Amino acid sequence: MAADSEPESEVFEITDFTTASEWERFVSRVEEVLNDWKLIGNSAGNLSLEKGEYTRGTWGENSQEINFADFKFLITHHFLKKECEKDSGKDKIEEDAFPLAMEDLLCMNNDFPPRAHCLVRWYGIREFVVITPGTNCEAIVSESKCNLLFSSISISLANSGCQVPIFVQIQQKWRRMYAGECQGPGVRTDFEMVHLRKVPSQYNHLSGLLDIFKSKIGCNQSPLPPVNIAIRFTYILQDWQQYLWPQQPPDFDTLLGGEVGGVEFGKLPFGACEEPISELHLATTWPHLTEGIVVDNEVYSDLDPLQAPHWSVRVRTAENPQCLLGDLLTEFLKLSFRKESTEDVLGRRLVEDEGKENSDVSTALSKLTEPAATVPISKLSVSNMVHSARKHIRRRRHDDESPLNTDVLNSVLLYLFPDAAVERSSEKSKNKAAQANSYEKAEQDKNSDCNLFLQLKSAPSDSLTYRLALCVCLANYNYGGLRAVAHLWQEFVLELRYRWENNHLVYGLAVGPPDLRCCLLHQKLQMLNCCIERKRARDEARKVLDGNKERESRVSGGYQNSFPVPESPIDTAAASASTREMSVGKSWDSWSDSEEEFYECLSDQGEVETPYTEKKKDGSKSKAEGRLHPFNNMTLLNSADPIYVPVTQEPAPMTEDLLEEQSEVLAKLGTSAEGTHLRARMQSACLLSDMESFKAANPGCVLEDFVRWYSPRDYIEEEVIDEKGNTVVKGNLSARMKIPGNMWAETWETARVTPARRQRRLFDDTKEAEKVLHYLAVQKPADLTHHLLPCILHAAIMKLKEEELVEDIPSVKKSIQQATSQASKLLQPHNHDNKKLEDFINQLMTMETVITQARSLKAKFAVNEGESKEDTAELEKFVSSLLEEPEVVVVGAGQGPAGSIIHRLFVSAQRLTDFTSDEATLLTPLDEELGNARKPTGVSNKVPDFPSPAGREIILRTCVPRPAPYSKALPQRLFCVLLREEFRLAGAFSSDTSFF
């Protein structure tokens, strides 16, 4: 059995030679991909491309990975979408027609496309397939590997019948070396390439390149078919020394130290710190030439750029030029990442230098509560203490050099508070702020961009908050960053403290309660202004009442009654109307829910809390107090006295953070009966105050009278027939008012007869002002940055709009509109996404760069100095096209208005090359340069008008029979690139394969 098993084991060692090799699998995989992309079959057609189609059309591509053993390749299909769609559904194609790629070799409508794949530029084809090594794979360098790939694509094309050319990238990727093949019925085109570092001297001109082309096609016909020639020379202009850089020079009289782009406070800087246009490329083209018409050899050349029939220009912009507005925003955003507080930045050294006695807060409080006898009580006010502290801080900082020197700080504060230039003690200056505020608000409504701050939730452009944002941003950018911002913020809060203590309104804020549509910081400043207004109004009312008391005491001859004399309704109304805390009563539905505690207000006349009542001789009730005017001719239900609208307290103004806190507190009470009752009690502060005011103004009133004025919908009137048969109107409270335990009824029972002026204040302006000032004082510079970020972005967008309006760039205008809507979404959440904000600022920087580029080009092309309106309009269109399109045709070539200016630019640059830098500065631009440019060709200048071309591109085309004289005449093409450090020949040579 062992002997029998040995022959059987040898059977399994037989090699199966029918198994496919890795090379065969690779060829098969290429054919599968071509089939999947539907590139199999005849792709020929007689569809000619329109001029410029490669530039205007849309290019598409499909990619897929394939493997040759363990080596990865990427196969990509490039095609012109528009043309591919047009080809579908066309008439039947002739069987023996040439492939589409061969027809493209001879097409002259799309020579030198400015934006296309390099193979499109070199061979002029509209569809092709490229096989390139994978991302991390080494280049195909060895000749054997290259030949193996060429064999693979040849077999794939033959097996599949694909007529789309296939290229293989060989050598290092930076060399952009390709070799390819295209097969058709009985024809084949080989795509070959030569790439050298230096241009051989014998091929540095047209005649030498023609020799290469003729030798390669090897045509034995006599005479040789004409060779069509297209030539493009590219000239580069880099020297702008004699032309103005359109950035505004600094104003050395301002406080900014003469920095480039510096402006005074209140204006954002704008523009580039360097020339935004680095190069201008002029392409002079001779599109249709034939051999013999033009001479270009090592001795002489007819190719004068001024005589070229076609000029086109492109500009190369500087990469990421430094722009003032973009840098300003970037530095401001970086400030939001800092963690230091104002005390950490400014107060640490001061705290270390102070004695231990001043470092303890309790010691400071004891000094307030136990003053020395030699110190007057008036000197212990918070205002005086703050100002003494400010003087002390300034003295301590004098040696250490404060971040903001006195001149800069004073200019900033004067810009923020322009009313400070007037004597504060005058009554005129007190009213000036309110008048300015109302005027600014009226102007703001007229502003066409007034809705922008609503979208961004920032602040009006004429408000204090907006100006503060500009000053903080400029101080951070120009005066020391974090320390300057902390110093400015500290002085700003001290100024607010001073204004609160001395009853000076804060300048630049609209009158009224906080505007919840604005940012929180703006609401806080408005809240402080409300507190100052209430405080001033209360002081003025006290003066009026004191004056009345003096008058009455004089009339009574100095007799002092033990009971206070009640004021007349007129006096009461006048005193109440002069205060802003009294207002006309409003309906219940108009009041905003608020949770305000009751605070004891100062007694105006030394009265007790209980209302003063006095029985007259006829037994009537006490005199009414706090009346404004009768209410719609209505009378009380229990008497014939008219109903009077009472003087009521205004509801407490609230900022959005207070509203959120109140909502959270009310929500935490829950839905139980006790929680609901407590919530209603907390929300009835305004209702109780209004009921007490109504009782004081309408003695003998009942709840129904109050409801008729306060909530008419809850008093239902019906027509009924009385006992005598007459129709009368009878009214009753609504059903909800009759519910047992109704809050209105309970509040009415507890309400006392107290006019508004003697009630506890619904809004304690002293407490609220101190809360606002404390909130502002503890803000870190980073917190301040978050508060002011909407205002800064608002200012940046406004600045871009202003600058774009001057330059009129449609693309930038559209980008600004998109940026505005994007910014409104970015600024909505409280926690801003810093990464998205950085991207957004980069978008603004891009817009700023485009505007500065347009401004630079307009200055160089003297757009506003055109000789005629037609020239000016043409130059404006030319400059705007330079920013929008990759390459712009110069109308009239060198003889048109734009061409003349370009010629002058090159002439000036050429003159500068012959002089040293010192001599060049003494030169003035020649006005006669344009005249010299139009001299006859034979007149030669010492200095040529144009430098030697930086790049030369030459296309040679013909149609000759290959390989034999009796073969089909097939297209031949050679694209030549001659640069200073590169020489490239890209040839497409077709041959007849019917008998070869």
Solvent accessible surface area in square Angstrom, and as a share of the most:
residue,aa,sasa,rsa
1,M,194,0.87
2,A,78,0.61
3,A,77,0.60
4,D,93,0.48
5,S,57,0.37
6,E,117,0.53
7,P,78,0.49
8,E,112,0.50
9,S,65,0.42
10,E,116,0.52
11,V,90,0.52
12,F,178,0.74
13,E,140,0.63
14,I,134,0.68
15,T,88,0.51
16,D,92,0.47
17,F,182,0.76
18,T,120,0.70
19,T,89,0.52
20,A,46,0.35
21,S,53,0.34
22,E,81,0.36
23,W,79,0.28
24,E,85,0.38
25,R,119,0.44
26,F,0,0.00
27,V,10,0.06
28,S,53,0.34
29,R,74,0.27
30,V,0,0.00
31,E,41,0.19
32,E,87,0.39
33,V,0,0.00
34,L,0,0.00
35,N,94,0.48
36,D,89,0.46
37,W,44,0.15
38,K,175,0.74
39,L,16,0.08
40,I,74,0.38
41,G,31,0.29
42,N,64,0.33
43,S,35,0.22
44,A,4,0.03
45,G,18,0.17
46,N,146,0.75
47,L,48,0.24
48,S,88,0.57
49,L,4,0.02
50,E,99,0.44
51,K,141,0.60
52,G,22,0.21
53,E,2,0.01
54,Y,4,0.01
55,T,51,0.30
56,R,154,0.56
57,G,15,0.14
58,T,79,0.46
59,W,68,0.24
60,G,8,0.08
61,E,107,0.48
62,N,61,0.31
63,S,61,0.40
64,Q,58,0.26
65,E,108,0.48
66,I,4,0.02
67,N,82,0.42
68,F,32,0.14
69,A,53,0.41
70,D,136,0.70
71,F,45,0.19
72,K,102,0.43
73,F,7,0.03
74,L,67,0.33
75,I,0,0.00
76,T,14,0.08
77,H,11,0.05
78,H,28,0.13
79,F,33,0.14
80,L,0,0.00
81,K,86,0.37
82,K,94,0.40
83,E,5,0.02
84,C,44,0.27
85,E,125,0.56
86,K,73,0.31
87,D,52,0.27
88,S,81,0.53
89,G,86,0.83
90,K,121,0.51
91,D,129,0.67
92,K,203,0.86
93,I,80,0.40
94,E,133,0.59
95,E,148,0.66
96,D,104,0.54
97,A,23,0.18
98,F,58,0.24
99,P,0,0.00
100,L,13,0.07
101,A,7,0.05
102,M,1,0.00
103,E,60,0.27
104,D,3,0.01
105,L,1,0.00
106,L,61,0.30
107,C,33,0.20
108,M,55,0.25
109,N,58,0.30
110,N,15,0.08
111,D,31,0.16
112,F,6,0.03
113,P,7,0.05
114,P,29,0.18
115,R,152,0.55
116,A,40,0.31
117,H,57,0.26
118,C,21,0.13
119,L,0,0.00
120,V,1,0.00
121,R,50,0.18
122,W,9,0.03
123,Y,0,0.00
124,G,9,0.08
125,I,0,0.00
126,R,9,0.03
127,E,30,0.13
128,F,0,0.00
129,V,0,0.00
130,V,5,0.03
131,I,0,0.00
132,T,26,0.15
133,P,7,0.05
134,G,10,0.10
135,T,128,0.75
136,N,148,0.76
137,C,36,0.21
138,E,115,0.52
139,A,30,0.23
140,I,6,0.03
141,V,75,0.43
142,S,50,0.32
143,E,135,0.61
144,S,80,0.52
145,K,100,0.42
146,C,9,0.05
147,N,76,0.39
148,L,74,0.37
149,L,6,0.03
150,F,61,0.25
151,S,50,0.32
152,S,0,0.00
153,I,3,0.01
154,S,30,0.19
155,I,61,0.31
156,S,0,0.00
157,L,2,0.01
158,A,69,0.53
159,N,98,0.50
160,S,17,0.11
161,G,37,0.35
162,C,1,0.01
163,Q,16,0.07
164,V,5,0.03
165,P,2,0.01
166,I,0,0.00
167,F,1,0.00
168,V,0,0.00
169,Q,15,0.06
170,I,20,0.10
171,Q,40,0.18
172,Q,73,0.32
173,K,91,0.39
174,W,152,0.53
175,R,54,0.20
176,R,108,0.39
177,M,20,0.09
178,Y,16,0.06
179,A,15,0.12
180,G,9,0.09
181,E,17,0.08
182,C,0,0.00
183,Q,37,0.16
184,G,18,0.18
185,P,47,0.29
186,G,25,0.24
187,V,2,0.01
188,R,80,0.29
189,T,1,0.00
190,D,39,0.20
191,F,3,0.01
192,E,73,0.33
193,M,23,0.10
194,V,68,0.39
195,H,19,0.09
196,L,75,0.37
197,R,159,0.58
198,K,138,0.58
199,V,32,0.18
200,P,33,0.21
201,S,88,0.57
202,Q,102,0.45
203,Y,62,0.24
204,N,62,0.32
205,H,19,0.09
206,L,5,0.03
207,S,43,0.28
208,G,4,0.03
209,L,0,0.00
210,L,14,0.07
211,D,90,0.47
212,I,35,0.18
213,F,0,0.00
214,K,60,0.26
215,S,85,0.55
216,K,83,0.35
217,I,5,0.02
218,G,46,0.44
219,C,25,0.15
220,N,123,0.63
221,Q,73,0.33
222,S,108,0.69
223,P,122,0.77
224,L,57,0.28
225,P,29,0.18
226,P,102,0.64
227,V,0,0.00
228,N,50,0.26
229,I,2,0.01
230,A,0,0.00
231,I,0,0.00
232,R,13,0.05
233,F,13,0.05
234,T,28,0.16
235,Y,7,0.03
236,I,52,0.26
237,L,5,0.02
238,Q,116,0.51
239,D,43,0.22
240,W,27,0.10
241,Q,135,0.60
242,Q,33,0.15
243,Y,49,0.19
244,L,152,0.76
245,W,96,0.34
246,P,38,0.24
247,Q,25,0.11
248,Q,138,0.61
249,P,106,0.67
250,P,27,0.17
251,D,74,0.38
252,F,156,0.65
253,D,133,0.69
254,T,36,0.21
255,L,80,0.40
256,L,10,0.05
257,G,70,0.68
258,G,17,0.16
259,E,81,0.36
260,V,76,0.44
261,G,6,0.05
262,G,17,0.16
263,V,40,0.23
264,E,77,0.34
265,F,21,0.09
266,G,20,0.19
267,K,112,0.47
268,L,8,0.04
269,P,6,0.04
270,F,17,0.07
271,G,2,0.02
272,A,2,0.02
273,C,37,0.22
274,E,79,0.36
275,E,43,0.19
276,P,2,0.01
277,I,0,0.00
278,S,42,0.27
279,E,22,0.10
280,L,0,0.00
281,H,23,0.10
282,L,0,0.00
283,A,8,0.06
284,T,0,0.00
285,T,7,0.04
286,W,18,0.06
287,P,45,0.28
288,H,120,0.54
289,L,24,0.12
290,T,46,0.27
291,E,77,0.34
292,G,67,0.65
293,I,120,0.61
294,V,18,0.10
295,V,67,0.38
296,D,15,0.08
297,N,56,0.29
298,E,140,0.63
299,V,132,0.76
300,Y,131,0.50
301,S,52,0.33
302,D,60,0.31
303,L,14,0.07
304,D,42,0.22
305,P,15,0.09
306,L,26,0.13
307,Q,107,0.48
308,A,3,0.03
309,P,89,0.56
310,H,53,0.24
311,W,1,0.00
312,S,1,0.01
313,V,0,0.00
314,R,79,0.29
315,V,25,0.14
316,R,136,0.50
317,T,49,0.29
318,A,21,0.16
319,E,161,0.72
320,N,146,0.75
321,P,10,0.06
322,Q,91,0.41
323,C,1,0.00
324,L,7,0.03
325,L,1,0.01
326,G,1,0.01
327,D,30,0.16
328,L,0,0.00
329,L,3,0.01
330,T,46,0.27
331,E,68,0.30
332,F,1,0.00
333,L,7,0.03
334,K,105,0.45
335,L,7,0.03
336,S,12,0.08
337,F,89,0.37
338,R,102,0.37
339,K,162,0.69
340,E,55,0.25
341,S,21,0.13
342,T,11,0.07
343,E,108,0.48
344,D,57,0.30
345,V,25,0.14
346,L,14,0.07
347,G,13,0.13
348,R,138,0.50
349,R,140,0.51
350,L,27,0.14
351,V,95,0.55
352,E,126,0.57
353,D,77,0.40
354,E,53,0.24
355,G,39,0.38
356,K,183,0.78
357,E,113,0.51
358,N,81,0.42
359,S,68,0.44
360,D,68,0.35
361,V,107,0.61
362,S,66,0.43
363,T,40,0.23
364,A,48,0.37
365,L,100,0.50
366,S,47,0.30
367,K,111,0.47
368,L,70,0.35
369,T,105,0.61
370,E,135,0.60
371,P,50,0.32
372,A,61,0.47
373,A,111,0.86
374,T,127,0.74
375,V,58,0.33
376,P,76,0.48
377,I,131,0.67
378,S,80,0.52
379,K,120,0.51
380,L,42,0.21
381,S,45,0.29
382,V,69,0.40
383,S,12,0.08
384,N,66,0.34
385,M,74,0.33
386,V,26,0.15
387,H,42,0.19
388,S,63,0.40
389,A,48,0.37
390,R,23,0.08
391,K,125,0.53
392,H,70,0.31
393,I,32,0.16
394,R,102,0.37
395,R,156,0.57
396,R,94,0.34
397,R,15,0.05
398,H,148,0.66
399,D,121,0.63
400,D,68,0.35
401,E,138,0.62
402,S,35,0.22
403,P,24,0.15
404,L,3,0.02
405,N,88,0.45
406,T,94,0.55
407,D,96,0.50
408,V,4,0.03
409,L,8,0.04
410,N,79,0.41
411,S,34,0.22
412,V,0,0.00
413,L,25,0.12
414,L,89,0.45
415,Y,63,0.24
416,L,0,0.00
417,F,2,0.01
418,P,53,0.33
419,D,16,0.08
420,A,34,0.26
421,A,79,0.61
422,V,53,0.31
423,E,118,0.53
424,R,58,0.21
425,S,88,0.56
426,S,41,0.26
427,E,103,0.46
428,K,164,0.70
429,S,9,0.06
430,K,46,0.20
431,N,66,0.34
432,K,86,0.37
433,A,2,0.02
434,A,34,0.26
435,Q,119,0.53
436,A,19,0.15
437,N,2,0.01
438,S,60,0.39
439,Y,141,0.54
440,E,26,0.12
441,K,93,0.39
442,A,48,0.37
443,E,72,0.32
444,Q,30,0.13
445,D,95,0.49
446,K,154,0.65
447,N,55,0.28
448,S,103,0.66
449,D,42,0.22
450,C,30,0.18
451,N,84,0.43
452,L,6,0.03
453,F,5,0.02
454,L,58,0.29
455,Q,85,0.38
456,L,1,0.00
457,K,55,0.23
458,S,0,0.00
459,A,0,0.00
460,P,12,0.08
461,S,44,0.28
462,D,42,0.22
463,S,5,0.03
464,L,0,0.00
465,T,0,0.00
466,Y,21,0.08
467,R,25,0.09
468,L,0,0.00
469,A,1,0.00
470,L,7,0.03
471,C,0,0.00
472,V,0,0.00
473,C,0,0.00
474,L,1,0.01
475,A,0,0.00
476,N,14,0.07
477,Y,59,0.22
478,N,33,0.17
479,Y,36,0.14
480,G,59,0.57
481,G,17,0.16
482,L,17,0.09
483,R,107,0.39
484,A,0,0.00
485,V,0,0.00
486,A,0,0.00
487,H,5,0.02
488,L,0,0.00
489,W,4,0.01
490,Q,42,0.19
491,E,2,0.01
492,F,0,0.00
493,V,17,0.09
494,L,29,0.14
495,E,13,0.06
496,L,0,0.00
497,R,38,0.14
498,Y,51,0.19
499,R,3,0.01
500,W,9,0.03
501,E,48,0.21
502,N,52,0.27
503,N,25,0.13
504,H,17,0.08
505,L,9,0.05
506,V,0,0.00
507,Y,32,0.12
508,G,2,0.02
509,L,2,0.01
510,A,28,0.22
511,V,56,0.32
512,G,19,0.18
513,P,93,0.59
514,P,11,0.07
515,D,34,0.17
516,L,75,0.37
517,R,135,0.49
518,C,1,0.00
519,C,7,0.04
520,L,32,0.16
521,L,1,0.01
522,H,3,0.02
523,Q,0,0.00
524,K,13,0.05
525,L,0,0.00
526,Q,5,0.02
527,M,1,0.01
528,L,0,0.00
529,N,5,0.03
530,C,10,0.06
531,C,0,0.00
532,I,0,0.00
533,E,23,0.10
534,R,17,0.06
535,K,39,0.17
536,R,26,0.09
537,A,4,0.03
538,R,32,0.12
539,D,40,0.21
540,E,68,0.31
541,A,11,0.09
542,R,60,0.22
543,K,145,0.62
544,V,57,0.33
545,L,3,0.01
546,D,58,0.30
547,G,27,0.26
548,N,7,0.04
549,K,90,0.38
550,E,94,0.42
551,R,130,0.47
552,E,63,0.28
553,S,48,0.31
554,R,181,0.66
555,V,132,0.76
556,S,56,0.36
557,G,67,0.65
558,G,52,0.50
559,Y,156,0.59
560,Q,159,0.71
561,N,81,0.42
562,S,103,0.66
563,F,125,0.52
564,P,50,0.31
565,V,74,0.42
566,P,40,0.25
567,E,6,0.03
568,S,41,0.27
569,P,51,0.32
570,I,141,0.71
571,D,40,0.21
572,T,3,0.01
573,A,24,0.18
574,A,56,0.43
575,A,3,0.02
576,S,6,0.04
577,A,78,0.60
578,S,46,0.30
579,T,6,0.04
580,R,116,0.42
581,E,15,0.07
582,M,23,0.10
583,S,23,0.15
584,V,81,0.47
585,G,12,0.11
586,K,94,0.40
587,S,47,0.30
588,W,63,0.22
589,D,91,0.47
590,S,66,0.43
591,W,22,0.08
592,S,68,0.44
593,D,81,0.42
594,S,4,0.02
595,E,57,0.26
596,E,31,0.14
597,E,113,0.51
598,F,80,0.33
599,Y,51,0.19
600,E,107,0.48
601,C,20,0.12
602,L,105,0.52
603,S,64,0.42
604,D,27,0.14
605,Q,25,0.11
606,G,66,0.64
607,E,30,0.13
608,V,109,0.63
609,E,70,0.32
610,T,86,0.50
611,P,34,0.21
612,Y,63,0.24
613,T,95,0.55
614,E,92,0.41
615,K,160,0.68
616,K,112,0.47
617,K,216,0.91
618,D,119,0.62
619,G,48,0.46
620,S,47,0.30
621,K,126,0.53
622,S,27,0.18
623,K,107,0.45
624,A,11,0.09
625,E,18,0.08
626,G,4,0.04
627,R,57,0.21
628,L,60,0.30
629,H,87,0.39
630,P,69,0.43
631,F,35,0.15
632,N,107,0.55
633,N,144,0.74
634,M,62,0.28
635,T,61,0.35
636,L,7,0.04
637,L,84,0.42
638,N,104,0.53
639,S,52,0.33
640,A,91,0.70
641,D,75,0.39
642,P,50,0.32
643,I,0,0.00
644,Y,46,0.17
645,V,4,0.02
646,P,0,0.00
647,V,5,0.03
648,T,0,0.00
649,Q,5,0.02
650,E,46,0.20
651,P,31,0.19
652,A,8,0.06
653,P,13,0.08
654,M,28,0.13
655,T,0,0.00
656,E,30,0.13
657,D,29,0.15
658,L,27,0.13
659,L,55,0.28
660,E,89,0.40
661,E,98,0.44
662,Q,16,0.07
663,S,65,0.42
664,E,101,0.45
665,V,64,0.37
666,L,19,0.10
667,A,77,0.59
668,K,166,0.70
669,L,44,0.22
670,G,29,0.28
671,T,136,0.79
672,S,66,0.43
673,A,89,0.69
674,E,143,0.64
675,G,7,0.07
676,T,68,0.40
677,H,88,0.39
678,L,87,0.43
679,R,52,0.19
680,A,32,0.25
681,R,110,0.40
682,M,39,0.17
683,Q,46,0.20
684,S,9,0.06
685,A,4,0.03
686,C,9,0.05
687,L,1,0.00
688,L,39,0.19
689,S,3,0.02
690,D,1,0.00
691,M,0,0.00
692,E,13,0.06
693,S,2,0.01
694,F,0,0.00
695,K,30,0.13
696,A,5,0.04
697,A,0,0.00
698,N,1,0.01
699,P,35,0.22
700,G,35,0.34
701,C,19,0.11
702,V,42,0.24
703,L,22,0.11
704,E,50,0.22
705,D,0,0.00
706,F,0,0.00
707,V,0,0.00
708,R,27,0.10
709,W,16,0.06
710,Y,0,0.00
711,S,8,0.05
712,P,76,0.48
713,R,181,0.66
714,D,10,0.05
715,Y,26,0.10
716,I,86,0.43
717,E,103,0.46
718,E,98,0.44
719,E,131,0.59
720,V,54,0.31
721,I,125,0.64
722,D,53,0.27
723,E,180,0.81
724,K,174,0.74
725,G,49,0.47
726,N,83,0.43
727,T,90,0.52
728,V,60,0.34
729,V,96,0.55
730,K,117,0.49
731,G,21,0.20
732,N,65,0.33
733,L,22,0.11
734,S,12,0.08
735,A,83,0.64
736,R,108,0.39
737,M,7,0.03
738,K,121,0.51
739,I,101,0.51
740,P,127,0.80
741,G,56,0.54
742,N,21,0.11
743,M,29,0.13
744,W,10,0.04
745,A,36,0.28
746,E,61,0.27
747,T,3,0.02
748,W,22,0.08
749,E,138,0.62
750,T,84,0.49
751,A,8,0.06
752,R,100,0.37
753,V,62,0.35
754,T,4,0.02
755,P,3,0.02
756,A,4,0.03
757,R,18,0.07
758,R,32,0.12
759,Q,9,0.04
760,R,98,0.36
761,R,22,0.08
762,L,3,0.02
763,F,6,0.03
764,D,18,0.09
765,D,1,0.00
766,T,63,0.37
767,K,86,0.36
768,E,20,0.09
769,A,0,0.00
770,E,61,0.27
771,K,87,0.37
772,V,5,0.03
773,L,3,0.01
774,H,121,0.54
775,Y,54,0.21
776,L,0,0.00
777,A,46,0.36
778,V,80,0.46
779,Q,18,0.08
780,K,79,0.34
781,P,2,0.02
782,A,10,0.08
783,D,53,0.27
784,L,1,0.01
785,T,1,0.01
786,H,69,0.31
787,H,30,0.13
788,L,0,0.00
789,L,3,0.02
790,P,12,0.07
791,C,1,0.00
792,I,1,0.00
793,L,1,0.00
794,H,3,0.01
795,A,4,0.03
796,A,0,0.00
797,I,1,0.00
798,M,42,0.19
799,K,35,0.15
800,L,0,0.00
801,K,67,0.28
802,E,98,0.44
803,E,20,0.09
804,E,6,0.03
805,L,139,0.69
806,V,109,0.63
807,E,13,0.06
808,D,91,0.47
809,I,8,0.04
810,P,88,0.55
811,S,46,0.29
812,V,4,0.02
813,K,87,0.37
814,K,126,0.53
815,S,39,0.25
816,I,5,0.03
817,Q,117,0.52
818,Q,103,0.46
819,A,1,0.01
820,T,12,0.07
821,S,58,0.37
822,Q,61,0.27
823,A,0,0.00
824,S,21,0.13
825,K,150,0.64
826,L,20,0.10
827,L,11,0.06
828,Q,108,0.48
829,P,67,0.42
830,H,146,0.65
831,N,138,0.71
832,H,28,0.12
833,D,65,0.34
834,N,54,0.28
835,K,128,0.54
836,K,110,0.47
837,L,1,0.01
838,E,68,0.31
839,D,57,0.30
840,F,0,0.00
841,I,5,0.03
842,N,78,0.40
843,Q,70,0.31
844,L,2,0.01
845,M,49,0.22
846,T,82,0.48
847,M,11,0.05
848,E,0,0.00
849,T,20,0.11
850,V,36,0.21
851,I,0,0.00
852,T,8,0.05
853,Q,16,0.07
854,A,2,0.02
855,R,55,0.20
856,S,0,0.00
857,L,0,0.00
858,K,43,0.18
859,A,45,0.35
860,K,5,0.02
861,F,0,0.00
862,A,30,0.23
863,V,1,0.01
864,N,134,0.69
865,E,138,0.62
866,G,27,0.26
867,E,165,0.74
868,S,45,0.29
869,K,175,0.74
870,E,127,0.57
871,D,38,0.20
872,T,32,0.19
873,A,60,0.46
874,E,54,0.24
875,L,4,0.02
876,E,79,0.35
877,K,147,0.62
878,F,12,0.05
879,V,1,0.01
880,S,44,0.28
881,S,19,0.12
882,L,9,0.04
883,L,40,0.20
884,E,85,0.38
885,E,89,0.40
886,P,33,0.21
887,E,29,0.13
888,V,12,0.07
889,V,83,0.48
890,V,4,0.02
891,V,98,0.56
892,G,47,0.45
893,A,13,0.10
894,G,6,0.06
895,Q,111,0.49
896,G,9,0.08
897,P,37,0.23
898,A,3,0.02
899,G,0,0.00
900,S,8,0.05
901,I,19,0.10
902,I,0,0.00
903,H,3,0.02
904,R,81,0.29
905,L,3,0.01
906,F,1,0.00
907,V,9,0.05
908,S,3,0.02
909,A,12,0.09
910,Q,22,0.10
911,R,39,0.14
912,L,15,0.07
913,T,95,0.55
914,D,88,0.46
915,F,83,0.35
916,T,83,0.48
917,S,85,0.55
918,D,109,0.57
919,E,84,0.38
920,A,8,0.07
921,T,108,0.63
922,L,148,0.74
923,L,42,0.21
924,T,93,0.54
925,P,74,0.46
926,L,51,0.25
927,D,134,0.70
928,E,89,0.40
929,E,12,0.06
930,L,41,0.20
931,G,46,0.44
932,N,46,0.24
933,A,13,0.10
934,R,125,0.46
935,K,90,0.38
936,P,96,0.60
937,T,99,0.58
938,G,75,0.72
939,V,78,0.45
940,S,101,0.65
941,N,71,0.36
942,K,204,0.86
943,V,41,0.24
944,P,83,0.52
945,D,28,0.14
946,F,17,0.07
947,P,39,0.25
948,S,79,0.51
949,P,37,0.24
950,A,15,0.11
951,G,6,0.06
952,R,49,0.18
953,E,21,0.09
954,I,3,0.02
955,I,0,0.00
956,L,0,0.00
957,R,1,0.00
958,T,4,0.03
959,C,52,0.31
960,V,0,0.00
961,P,11,0.07
962,R,44,0.16
963,P,72,0.45
964,A,12,0.09
965,P,80,0.50
966,Y,164,0.62
967,S,15,0.09
968,K,78,0.33
969,A,53,0.41
970,L,0,0.00
971,P,3,0.02
972,Q,0,0.00
973,R,3,0.01
974,L,5,0.03
975,F,0,0.00
976,C,0,0.00
977,V,15,0.09
978,L,4,0.02
979,L,70,0.35
980,R,160,0.58
981,E,123,0.55
982,E,32,0.14
983,F,3,0.01
984,R,5,0.02
985,L,14,0.07
986,A,0,0.00
987,G,2,0.02
988,A,0,0.00
989,F,12,0.05
990,S,0,0.00
991,S,15,0.10
992,D,9,0.05
993,T,42,0.24
994,S,56,0.36
995,F,170,0.71
996,F,128,0.53
